[in-house]
């Protein structure tokens, strides 16, 4: 069953953070917590078919770690200043 899903992800999933990690998870490989969050975000956003963007779901426990979160970008910019 995972082979069909992996093929679908490879065919339709956009190149974005989490794609490789989700495939690795489905292949039974171990992920770090950070990589698991990236995989879950990629999965939750339907393989980023609408593009790499903020999911805008701040109630999600993964949201603060989401790769394309607007809040994450703001926090990163604040640390640089």
PDB file of N, CA, C and O in Angstrom:
ATOM      1  N   UNK A   1       0.821  -1.198   0.000  1.00  0.00           N
ATOM      2  CA  UNK A   1       0.000   0.000   0.000  1.00  0.00           C
ATOM      3  C   UNK A   1       0.862   1.258   0.000  1.00  0.00           C
ATOM      4  O   UNK A   1       0.552   2.213  -0.712  1.00  0.00           O
ATOM      5  N   UNK A   2       1.927   1.275   0.777  1.00  0.00           N
ATOM      6  CA  UNK A   2       2.784   2.457   0.828  1.00  0.00           C
ATOM      7  C   UNK A   2       3.446   2.739  -0.507  1.00  0.00           C
ATOM      8  O   UNK A   2       3.726   3.895  -0.824  1.00  0.00           O
ATOM      9  N   UNK A   3       3.703   1.695  -1.302  1.00  0.00           N
ATOM     10  CA  UNK A   3       4.359   1.905  -2.598  1.00  0.00           C
ATOM     11  C   UNK A   3       3.492   2.778  -3.500  1.00  0.00           C
ATOM     12  O   UNK A   3       4.004   3.652  -4.199  1.00  0.00           O
ATOM     13  N   UNK A   4       2.172   2.543  -3.486  1.00  0.00           N
ATOM     14  CA  UNK A   4       1.260   3.335  -4.304  1.00  0.00           C
ATOM     15  C   UNK A   4       1.244   4.793  -3.826  1.00  0.00           C
ATOM     16  O   UNK A   4       1.261   5.717  -4.639  1.00  0.00           O
ATOM     17  N   UNK A   5       1.211   4.987  -2.523  1.00  0.00           N
ATOM     18  CA  UNK A   5       1.228   6.335  -1.968  1.00  0.00           C
ATOM     19  C   UNK A   5       2.546   7.047  -2.273  1.00  0.00           C
ATOM     20  O   UNK A   5       2.553   8.229  -2.614  1.00  0.00           O
ATOM     21  N   UNK A   6       3.639   6.335  -2.151  1.00  0.00           N
ATOM     22  CA  UNK A   6       4.954   6.919  -2.459  1.00  0.00           C
ATOM     23  C   UNK A   6       5.007   7.346  -3.918  1.00  0.00           C
ATOM     24  O   UNK A   6       5.511   8.424  -4.230  1.00  0.00           O
ATOM     25  N   UNK A   7       4.494   6.512  -4.812  1.00  0.00           N
ATOM     26  CA  UNK A   7       4.457   6.854  -6.238  1.00  0.00           C
ATOM     27  C   UNK A   7       3.617   8.101  -6.474  1.00  0.00           C
ATOM     28  O   UNK A   7       3.995   8.970  -7.260  1.00  0.00           O
ATOM     29  N   UNK A   8       2.475   8.191  -5.793  1.00  0.00           N
ATOM     30  CA  UNK A   8       1.601   9.364  -5.913  1.00  0.00           C
ATOM     31  C   UNK A   8       2.311  10.624  -5.429  1.00  0.00           C
ATOM     32  O   UNK A   8       2.232  11.671  -6.071  1.00  0.00           O
ATOM     33  N   UNK A   9       3.003  10.521  -4.298  1.00  0.00           N
ATOM     34  CA  UNK A   9       3.726  11.679  -3.759  1.00  0.00           C
ATOM     35  C   UNK A   9       4.827  12.114  -4.719  1.00  0.00           C
ATOM     36  O   UNK A   9       5.001  13.307  -4.969  1.00  0.00           O
ATOM     37  N   UNK A  10       5.567  11.153  -5.254  1.00  0.00           N
ATOM     38  CA  UNK A  10       6.648  11.491  -6.191  1.00  0.00           C
ATOM     39  C   UNK A  10       6.104  12.134  -7.453  1.00  0.00           C
ATOM     40  O   UNK A  10       6.724  13.042  -8.008  1.00  0.00           O
ATOM     41  N   UNK A  11       4.953  11.671  -7.908  1.00  0.00           N
ATOM     42  CA  UNK A  11       4.369  12.179  -9.151  1.00  0.00           C
ATOM     43  C   UNK A  11       3.711  13.544  -8.968  1.00  0.00           C
ATOM     44  O   UNK A  11       3.888  14.434  -9.800  1.00  0.00           O
ATOM     45  N   UNK A  12       2.954  13.715  -7.888  1.00  0.00           N
ATOM     46  CA  UNK A  12       2.151  14.920  -7.736  1.00  0.00           C
ATOM     47  C   UNK A  12       2.657  15.905  -6.686  1.00  0.00           C
ATOM     48  O   UNK A  12       2.291  17.080  -6.727  1.00  0.00           O
ATOM     49  N   UNK A  13       3.478  15.459  -5.760  1.00  0.00           N
ATOM     50  CA  UNK A  13       3.969  16.335  -4.703  1.00  0.00           C
ATOM     51  C   UNK A  13       4.975  17.341  -5.222  1.00  0.00           C
ATOM     52  O   UNK A  13       5.846  17.016  -6.029  1.00  0.00           O
ATOM     53  N   UNK A  14       4.842  18.550  -4.753  1.00  0.00           N
ATOM     54  CA  UNK A  14       5.778  19.608  -5.141  1.00  0.00           C
ATOM     55  C   UNK A  14       7.097  19.443  -4.400  1.00  0.00           C
ATOM     56  O   UNK A  14       7.151  18.863  -3.316  1.00  0.00           O
ATOM     57  N   UNK A  15       8.153  19.963  -5.004  1.00  0.00           N
ATOM     58  CA  UNK A  15       9.452  19.956  -4.339  1.00  0.00           C
ATOM     59  C   UNK A  15       9.380  20.955  -3.192  1.00  0.00           C
ATOM     60  O   UNK A  15       9.353  22.166  -3.409  1.00  0.00           O
ATOM     61  N   UNK A  16       9.350  20.444  -1.992  1.00  0.00           N
ATOM     62  CA  UNK A  16       9.232  21.301  -0.814  1.00  0.00           C
ATOM     63  C   UNK A  16       9.761  20.534   0.389  1.00  0.00           C
ATOM     64  O   UNK A  16       9.906  19.312   0.348  1.00  0.00           O
ATOM     65  N   UNK A  17      10.045  21.262   1.453  1.00  0.00           N
ATOM     66  CA  UNK A  17      10.481  20.607   2.685  1.00  0.00           C
ATOM     67  C   UNK A  17       9.398  19.644   3.137  1.00  0.00           C
ATOM     68  O   UNK A  17       8.218  19.989   3.186  1.00  0.00           O
ATOM     69  N   UNK A  18       9.811  18.460   3.457  1.00  0.00           N
ATOM     70  CA  UNK A  18       8.888  17.457   3.948  1.00  0.00           C
ATOM     71  C   UNK A  18       8.608  16.339   2.958  1.00  0.00           C
ATOM     72  O   UNK A  18       8.199  15.252   3.364  1.00  0.00           O
ATOM     73  N   UNK A  19       8.818  16.580   1.674  1.00  0.00           N
ATOM     74  CA  UNK A  19       8.536  15.549   0.668  1.00  0.00           C
ATOM     75  C   UNK A  19       9.426  14.332   0.885  1.00  0.00           C
ATOM     76  O   UNK A  19       8.942  13.209   1.022  1.00  0.00           O
ATOM     77  N   UNK A  20      10.716  14.568   0.915  1.00  0.00           N
ATOM     78  CA  UNK A  20      11.667  13.469   1.109  1.00  0.00           C
ATOM     79  C   UNK A  20      11.435  12.791   2.456  1.00  0.00           C
ATOM     80  O   UNK A  20      11.531  11.569   2.575  1.00  0.00           O
ATOM     81  N   UNK A  21      11.131  13.593   3.458  1.00  0.00           N
ATOM     82  CA  UNK A  21      10.933  13.064   4.799  1.00  0.00           C
ATOM     83  C   UNK A  21       9.682  12.187   4.872  1.00  0.00           C
ATOM     84  O   UNK A  21       9.692  11.147   5.531  1.00  0.00           O
ATOM     85  N   UNK A  22       8.609  12.598   4.200  1.00  0.00           N
ATOM     86  CA  UNK A  22       7.392  11.785   4.189  1.00  0.00           C
ATOM     87  C   UNK A  22       7.643  10.467   3.467  1.00  0.00           C
ATOM     88  O   UNK A  22       7.193   9.415   3.922  1.00  0.00           O
ATOM     89  N   UNK A  23       8.348  10.516   2.360  1.00  0.00           N
ATOM     90  CA  UNK A  23       8.679   9.293   1.630  1.00  0.00           C
ATOM     91  C   UNK A  23       9.536   8.380   2.502  1.00  0.00           C
ATOM     92  O   UNK A  23       9.302   7.173   2.558  1.00  0.00           O
ATOM     93  N   UNK A  24      10.521   8.953   3.177  1.00  0.00           N
ATOM     94  CA  UNK A  24      11.367   8.148   4.068  1.00  0.00           C
ATOM     95  C   UNK A  24      10.528   7.480   5.162  1.00  0.00           C
ATOM     96  O   UNK A  24      10.732   6.305   5.468  1.00  0.00           O
ATOM     97  N   UNK A  25       9.602   8.212   5.741  1.00  0.00           N
ATOM     98  CA  UNK A  25       8.725   7.660   6.773  1.00  0.00           C
ATOM     99  C   UNK A  25       7.909   6.490   6.217  1.00  0.00           C
ATOM    100  O   UNK A  25       7.798   5.446   6.860  1.00  0.00           O
ATOM    101  N   UNK A  26       7.345   6.667   5.034  1.00  0.00           N
ATOM    102  CA  UNK A  26       6.528   5.615   4.425  1.00  0.00           C
ATOM    103  C   UNK A  26       7.356   4.388   4.056  1.00  0.00           C
ATOM    104  O   UNK A  26       6.831   3.278   3.969  1.00  0.00           O
ATOM    105  N   UNK A  27       8.645   4.595   3.842  1.00  0.00           N
ATOM    106  CA  UNK A  27       9.551   3.480   3.560  1.00  0.00           C
ATOM    107  C   UNK A  27      10.045   2.802   4.837  1.00  0.00           C
ATOM    108  O   UNK A  27      10.802   1.833   4.783  1.00  0.00           O
ATOM    109  N   UNK A  28       9.608   3.322   5.986  1.00  0.00           N
ATOM    110  CA  UNK A  28       9.972   2.718   7.262  1.00  0.00           C
ATOM    111  C   UNK A  28      11.264   3.224   7.863  1.00  0.00           C
ATOM    112  O   UNK A  28      11.777   2.634   8.813  1.00  0.00           O
ATOM    113  N   UNK A  29      11.795   4.297   7.329  1.00  0.00           N
ATOM    114  CA  UNK A  29      13.035   4.866   7.855  1.00  0.00           C
ATOM    115  C   UNK A  29      12.723   5.752   9.056  1.00  0.00           C
ATOM    116  O   UNK A  29      11.614   6.268   9.194  1.00  0.00           O
ATOM    117  N   UNK A  30      13.713   5.916   9.914  1.00  0.00           N
ATOM    118  CA  UNK A  30      13.552   6.741  11.117  1.00  0.00           C
ATOM    119  C   UNK A  30      13.729   8.210  10.763  1.00  0.00           C
ATOM    120  O   UNK A  30      14.523   8.568   9.893  1.00  0.00           O
ATOM    121  N   UNK A  31      12.971   9.049  11.459  1.00  0.00           N
ATOM    122  CA  UNK A  31      13.059  10.494  11.268  1.00  0.00           C
ATOM    123  C   UNK A  31      13.357  11.173  12.599  1.00  0.00           C
ATOM    124  O   UNK A  31      12.953  10.692  13.658  1.00  0.00           O
ATOM    125  N   UNK A  32      14.058  12.282  12.533  1.00  0.00           N
ATOM    126  CA  UNK A  32      14.240  13.109  13.719  1.00  0.00           C
ATOM    127  C   UNK A  32      12.907  13.816  13.978  1.00  0.00           C
ATOM    128  O   UNK A  32      12.065  13.875  13.082  1.00  0.00           O
ATOM    129  N   UNK A  33      12.701  14.350  15.175  1.00  0.00           N
ATOM    130  CA  UNK A  33      11.457  15.098  15.423  1.00  0.00           C
ATOM    131  C   UNK A  33      11.232  16.227  14.414  1.00  0.00           C
ATOM    132  O   UNK A  33      10.110  16.422  13.948  1.00  0.00           O
ATOM    133  N   UNK A  34      12.278  16.964  14.078  1.00  0.00           N
ATOM    134  CA  UNK A  34      12.147  18.062  13.117  1.00  0.00           C
ATOM    135  C   UNK A  34      11.715  17.539  11.750  1.00  0.00           C
ATOM    136  O   UNK A  34      10.832  18.115  11.115  1.00  0.00           O
ATOM    137  N   UNK A  35      12.326  16.465  11.303  1.00  0.00           N
ATOM    138  CA  UNK A  35      11.984  15.887  10.000  1.00  0.00           C
ATOM    139  C   UNK A  35      10.571  15.322  10.013  1.00  0.00           C
ATOM    140  O   UNK A  35       9.878  15.379   8.997  1.00  0.00           O
ATOM    141  N   UNK A  36      10.130  14.777  11.146  1.00  0.00           N
ATOM    142  CA  UNK A  36       8.768  14.255  11.266  1.00  0.00           C
ATOM    143  C   UNK A  36       7.746  15.389  11.147  1.00  0.00           C
ATOM    144  O   UNK A  36       6.698  15.217  10.525  1.00  0.00           O
ATOM    145  N   UNK A  37       8.046  16.532  11.735  1.00  0.00           N
ATOM    146  CA  UNK A  37       7.154  17.693  11.635  1.00  0.00           C
ATOM    147  C   UNK A  37       7.081  18.160  10.188  1.00  0.00           C
ATOM    148  O   UNK A  37       5.996  18.449   9.685  1.00  0.00           O
ATOM    149  N   UNK A  38       8.224  18.237   9.517  1.00  0.00           N
ATOM    150  CA  UNK A  38       8.239  18.645   8.112  1.00  0.00           C
ATOM    151  C   UNK A  38       7.416  17.678   7.264  1.00  0.00           C
ATOM    152  O   UNK A  38       6.676  18.105   6.377  1.00  0.00           O
ATOM    153  N   UNK A  39       7.543  16.375   7.534  1.00  0.00           N
ATOM    154  CA  UNK A  39       6.779  15.367   6.798  1.00  0.00           C
ATOM    155  C   UNK A  39       5.283  15.541   7.036  1.00  0.00           C
ATOM    156  O   UNK A  39       4.487  15.459   6.101  1.00  0.00           O
ATOM    157  N   UNK A  40       4.905  15.781   8.283  1.00  0.00           N
ATOM    158  CA  UNK A  40       3.484  15.941   8.611  1.00  0.00           C
ATOM    159  C   UNK A  40       2.905  17.182   7.946  1.00  0.00           C
ATOM    160  O   UNK A  40       1.787  17.138   7.431  1.00  0.00           O
ATOM    161  N   UNK A  41       3.637  18.277   7.947  1.00  0.00           N
ATOM    162  CA  UNK A  41       3.150  19.491   7.287  1.00  0.00           C
ATOM    163  C   UNK A  41       2.970  19.254   5.788  1.00  0.00           C
ATOM    164  O   UNK A  41       1.974  19.688   5.208  1.00  0.00           O
ATOM    165  N   UNK A  42       3.917  18.576   5.166  1.00  0.00           N
ATOM    166  CA  UNK A  42       3.823  18.266   3.738  1.00  0.00           C
ATOM    167  C   UNK A  42       2.588  17.414   3.471  1.00  0.00           C
ATOM    168  O   UNK A  42       1.864  17.648   2.503  1.00  0.00           O
ATOM    169  N   UNK A  43       2.348  16.423   4.332  1.00  0.00           N
ATOM    170  CA  UNK A  43       1.181  15.552   4.203  1.00  0.00           C
ATOM    171  C   UNK A  43      -0.112  16.335   4.421  1.00  0.00           C
ATOM    172  O   UNK A  43      -1.057  16.208   3.642  1.00  0.00           O
ATOM    173  N   UNK A  44      -0.153  17.135   5.467  1.00  0.00           N
ATOM    174  CA  UNK A  44      -1.355  17.896   5.827  1.00  0.00           C
ATOM    175  C   UNK A  44      -1.749  18.872   4.725  1.00  0.00           C
ATOM    176  O   UNK A  44      -2.937  19.103   4.500  1.00  0.00           O
ATOM    177  N   UNK A  45      -0.775  19.441   4.041  1.00  0.00           N
ATOM    178  CA  UNK A  45      -1.044  20.404   2.975  1.00  0.00           C
ATOM    179  C   UNK A  45      -1.173  19.729   1.607  1.00  0.00           C
ATOM    180  O   UNK A  45      -0.942  20.353   0.571  1.00  0.00           O
ATOM    181  N   UNK A  46      -1.540  18.461   1.622  1.00  0.00           N
ATOM    182  CA  UNK A  46      -1.791  17.711   0.374  1.00  0.00           C
ATOM    183  C   UNK A  46      -0.615  17.792  -0.582  1.00  0.00           C
ATOM    184  O   UNK A  46      -0.772  18.068  -1.771  1.00  0.00           O
ATOM    185  N   UNK A  47       0.564  17.546  -0.036  1.00  0.00           N
ATOM    186  CA  UNK A  47       1.809  17.491  -0.813  1.00  0.00           C
ATOM    187  C   UNK A  47       2.174  18.825  -1.457  1.00  0.00           C
ATOM    188  O   UNK A  47       2.837  18.866  -2.493  1.00  0.00           O
ATOM    189  N   UNK A  48       1.732  19.914  -0.829  1.00  0.00           N
ATOM    190  CA  UNK A  48       2.047  21.278  -1.270  1.00  0.00           C
ATOM    191  C   UNK A  48       1.591  21.534  -2.706  1.00  0.00           C
ATOM    192  O   UNK A  48       2.228  22.308  -3.420  1.00  0.00           O
ATOM    193  N   UNK A  49       0.495  20.896  -3.147  1.00  0.00           N
ATOM    194  CA  UNK A  49       0.035  21.052  -4.522  1.00  0.00           C
ATOM    195  C   UNK A  49      -0.329  22.496  -4.855  1.00  0.00           C
ATOM    196  O   UNK A  49      -0.288  22.887  -6.022  1.00  0.00           O
ATOM    197  N   UNK A  50      -0.682  23.287  -3.855  1.00  0.00           N
ATOM    198  CA  UNK A  50      -0.994  24.699  -4.092  1.00  0.00           C
ATOM    199  C   UNK A  50       0.229  25.596  -3.928  1.00  0.00           C
ATOM    200  O   UNK A  50       0.114  26.821  -3.974  1.00  0.00           O
ATOM    201  N   UNK A  51       1.376  25.003  -3.741  1.00  0.00           N
ATOM    202  CA  UNK A  51       2.600  25.775  -3.588  1.00  0.00           C
ATOM    203  C   UNK A  51       3.087  25.803  -2.157  1.00  0.00           C
ATOM    204  O   UNK A  51       2.364  25.449  -1.226  1.00  0.00           O
ATOM    205  N   UNK A  52       4.314  26.227  -2.003  1.00  0.00           N
ATOM    206  CA  UNK A  52       4.919  26.312  -0.665  1.00  0.00           C
ATOM    207  C   UNK A  52       4.436  27.588  -0.002  1.00  0.00           C
ATOM    208  O   UNK A  52       4.829  28.692  -0.378  1.00  0.00           O
ATOM    209  N   UNK A  53       3.587  27.419   0.979  1.00  0.00           N
ATOM    210  CA  UNK A  53       3.017  28.584   1.641  1.00  0.00           C
ATOM    211  C   UNK A  53       2.660  28.257   3.082  1.00  0.00           C
ATOM    212  O   UNK A  53       2.661  27.099   3.499  1.00  0.00           O
ATOM    213  N   UNK A  54       2.362  29.288   3.812  1.00  0.00           N
ATOM    214  CA  UNK A  54       1.925  29.169   5.204  1.00  0.00           C
ATOM    215  C   UNK A  54       0.559  28.493   5.227  1.00  0.00           C
ATOM    216  O   UNK A  54      -0.339  28.892   4.485  1.00  0.00           O
ATOM    217  N   UNK A  55       0.390  27.488   6.059  1.00  0.00           N
ATOM    218  CA  UNK A  55      -0.894  26.787   6.151  1.00  0.00           C
ATOM    219  C   UNK A  55      -1.950  27.608   6.875  1.00  0.00           C
ATOM    220  O   UNK A  55      -3.145  27.363   6.711  1.00  0.00           O
ATOM    221  N   UNK A  56      -1.526  28.575   7.668  1.00  0.00           N
ATOM    222  CA  UNK A  56      -2.421  29.468   8.418  1.00  0.00           C
ATOM    223  C   UNK A  56      -3.323  28.707   9.383  1.00  0.00           C
ATOM    224  O   UNK A  56      -4.505  29.019   9.526  1.00  0.00           O
ATOM    225  N   UNK A  57      -2.746  27.705  10.042  1.00  0.00           N
ATOM    226  CA  UNK A  57      -3.474  26.946  11.058  1.00  0.00           C
ATOM    227  C   UNK A  57      -2.714  27.089  12.378  1.00  0.00           C
ATOM    228  O   UNK A  57      -2.067  26.138  12.817  1.00  0.00           O
ATOM    229  N   UNK A  58      -2.782  28.262  13.019  1.00  0.00           N
ATOM    230  CA  UNK A  58      -2.000  28.489  14.234  1.00  0.00           C
ATOM    231  C   UNK A  58      -2.384  27.594  15.408  1.00  0.00           C
ATOM    232  O   UNK A  58      -1.610  27.481  16.358  1.00  0.00           O
ATOM    233  N   UNK A  59      -3.553  26.956  15.375  1.00  0.00           N
ATOM    234  CA  UNK A  59      -3.940  26.045  16.456  1.00  0.00           C
ATOM    235  C   UNK A  59      -3.241  24.695  16.353  1.00  0.00           C
ATOM    236  O   UNK A  59      -3.260  23.917  17.307  1.00  0.00           O
ATOM    237  N   UNK A  60      -2.625  24.408  15.214  1.00  0.00           N
ATOM    238  CA  UNK A  60      -1.900  23.147  15.039  1.00  0.00           C
ATOM    239  C   UNK A  60      -0.632  23.163  15.899  1.00  0.00           C
ATOM    240  O   UNK A  60       0.095  24.156  15.899  1.00  0.00           O
ATOM    241  N   UNK A  61      -0.359  22.084  16.627  1.00  0.00           N
ATOM    242  CA  UNK A  61       0.848  22.065  17.457  1.00  0.00           C
ATOM    243  C   UNK A  61       2.141  22.095  16.642  1.00  0.00           C
ATOM    244  O   UNK A  61       3.198  22.425  17.180  1.00  0.00           O
ATOM    245  N   UNK A  62       2.075  21.759  15.362  1.00  0.00           N
ATOM    246  CA  UNK A  62       3.268  21.800  14.501  1.00  0.00           C
ATOM    247  C   UNK A  62       3.498  23.185  13.889  1.00  0.00           C
ATOM    248  O   UNK A  62       4.575  23.456  13.359  1.00  0.00           O
ATOM    249  N   UNK A  63       2.500  24.052  13.959  1.00  0.00           N
ATOM    250  CA  UNK A  63       2.567  25.338  13.272  1.00  0.00           C
ATOM    251  C   UNK A  63       3.820  26.165  13.594  1.00  0.00           C
ATOM    252  O   UNK A  63       4.411  26.736  12.678  1.00  0.00           O
ATOM    253  N   UNK A  64       4.241  26.251  14.850  1.00  0.00           N
ATOM    254  CA  UNK A  64       5.440  27.061  15.120  1.00  0.00           C
ATOM    255  C   UNK A  64       6.700  26.539  14.415  1.00  0.00           C
ATOM    256  O   UNK A  64       7.679  27.271  14.271  1.00  0.00           O
ATOM    257  N   UNK A  65       6.672  25.291  13.984  1.00  0.00           N
ATOM    258  CA  UNK A  65       7.837  24.683  13.340  1.00  0.00           C
ATOM    259  C   UNK A  65       7.660  24.540  11.833  1.00  0.00           C
ATOM    260  O   UNK A  65       8.566  24.074  11.144  1.00  0.00           O
ATOM    261  N   UNK A  66       6.509  24.935  11.322  1.00  0.00           N
ATOM    262  CA  UNK A  66       6.218  24.780   9.908  1.00  0.00           C
ATOM    263  C   UNK A  66       7.219  25.560   9.072  1.00  0.00           C
ATOM    264  O   UNK A  66       7.532  26.711   9.378  1.00  0.00           O
ATOM    265  N   UNK A  67       7.717  24.935   8.022  1.00  0.00           N
ATOM    266  CA  UNK A  67       8.774  25.528   7.204  1.00  0.00           C
ATOM    267  C   UNK A  67       8.387  26.855   6.572  1.00  0.00           C
ATOM    268  O   UNK A  67       9.245  27.720   6.392  1.00  0.00           O
ATOM    269  N   UNK A  68       7.119  27.035   6.232  1.00  0.00           N
ATOM    270  CA  UNK A  68       6.703  28.231   5.502  1.00  0.00           C
ATOM    271  C   UNK A  68       5.809  29.143   6.334  1.00  0.00           C
ATOM    272  O   UNK A  68       5.071  29.960   5.782  1.00  0.00           O
ATOM    273  N   UNK A  69       5.871  29.010   7.645  1.00  0.00           N
ATOM    274  CA  UNK A  69       5.053  29.823   8.544  1.00  0.00           C
ATOM    275  C   UNK A  69       5.501  31.281   8.510  1.00  0.00           C
ATOM    276  O   UNK A  69       6.687  31.584   8.645  1.00  0.00           O
ATOM    277  N   UNK A  70       4.542  32.169   8.331  1.00  0.00           N
ATOM    278  CA  UNK A  70       4.842  33.607   8.344  1.00  0.00           C
ATOM    279  C   UNK A  70       5.382  34.019   9.710  1.00  0.00           C
ATOM    280  O   UNK A  70       6.273  34.864   9.797  1.00  0.00           O
ATOM    281  N   UNK A  71       4.844  33.423  10.779  1.00  0.00           N
ATOM    282  CA  UNK A  71       5.319  33.738  12.126  1.00  0.00           C
ATOM    283  C   UNK A  71       6.771  33.327  12.302  1.00  0.00           C
ATOM    284  O   UNK A  71       7.542  34.042  12.943  1.00  0.00           O
ATOM    285  N   UNK A  72       7.153  32.190  11.744  1.00  0.00           N
ATOM    286  CA  UNK A  72       8.537  31.717  11.844  1.00  0.00           C
ATOM    287  C   UNK A  72       9.474  32.699  11.143  1.00  0.00           C
ATOM    288  O   UNK A  72      10.554  32.996  11.653  1.00  0.00           O
ATOM    289  N   UNK A  73       9.073  33.199   9.989  1.00  0.00           N
ATOM    290  CA  UNK A  73       9.888  34.164   9.257  1.00  0.00           C
ATOM    291  C   UNK A  73      10.058  35.451  10.054  1.00  0.00           C
ATOM    292  O   UNK A  73      11.140  36.037  10.081  1.00  0.00           O
ATOM    293  N   UNK A  74       8.969  35.889  10.708  1.00  0.00           N
ATOM    294  CA  UNK A  74       9.036  37.111  11.523  1.00  0.00           C
ATOM    295  C   UNK A  74       9.981  36.925  12.705  1.00  0.00           C
ATOM    296  O   UNK A  74      10.778  37.812  13.010  1.00  0.00           O
ATOM    297  N   UNK A  75       9.894  35.766  13.378  1.00  0.00           N
ATOM    298  CA  UNK A  75      10.765  35.499  14.526  1.00  0.00           C
ATOM    299  C   UNK A  75      12.222  35.440  14.095  1.00  0.00           C
ATOM    300  O   UNK A  75      13.099  35.956  14.789  1.00  0.00           O
ATOM    301  N   UNK A  76      12.485  34.814  12.952  1.00  0.00           N
ATOM    302  CA  UNK A  76      13.854  34.700  12.450  1.00  0.00           C
ATOM    303  C   UNK A  76      14.412  36.086  12.119  1.00  0.00           C
ATOM    304  O   UNK A  76      15.568  36.376  12.429  1.00  0.00           O
ATOM    305  N   UNK A  77      13.613  36.932  11.499  1.00  0.00           N
ATOM    306  CA  UNK A  77      14.050  38.288  11.149  1.00  0.00           C
ATOM    307  C   UNK A  77      14.317  39.115  12.403  1.00  0.00           C
ATOM    308  O   UNK A  77      15.248  39.920  12.426  1.00  0.00           O
ATOM    309  N   UNK A  78      13.523  38.926  13.429  1.00  0.00           N
ATOM    310  CA  UNK A  78      13.697  39.658  14.681  1.00  0.00           C
ATOM    311  C   UNK A  78      15.017  39.289  15.356  1.00  0.00           C
ATOM    312  O   UNK A  78      15.668  40.141  15.960  1.00  0.00           O
ATOM    313  N   UNK A  79      15.412  38.013  15.252  1.00  0.00           N
ATOM    314  CA  UNK A  79      16.674  37.586  15.866  1.00  0.00           C
ATOM    315  C   UNK A  79      17.873  38.157  15.139  1.00  0.00           C
ATOM    316  O   UNK A  79      18.911  38.402  15.754  1.00  0.00           O
ATOM    317  N   UNK A  80      17.749  38.371  13.850  1.00  0.00           N
ATOM    318  CA  UNK A  80      18.858  38.894  13.043  1.00  0.00           C
ATOM    319  C   UNK A  80      19.100  40.353  13.345  1.00  0.00           C
ATOM    320  O   UNK A  80      20.242  40.810  13.338  1.00  0.00           O
ATOM    321  N   UNK A  81      18.031  41.093  13.613  1.00  0.00           N
ATOM    322  CA  UNK A  81      18.153  42.548  13.838  1.00  0.00           C
ATOM    323  C   UNK A  81      18.870  42.895  15.093  1.00  0.00           C
ATOM    324  O   UNK A  81      19.040  44.075  15.401  1.00  0.00           O
TER     325      UNK A  81
END
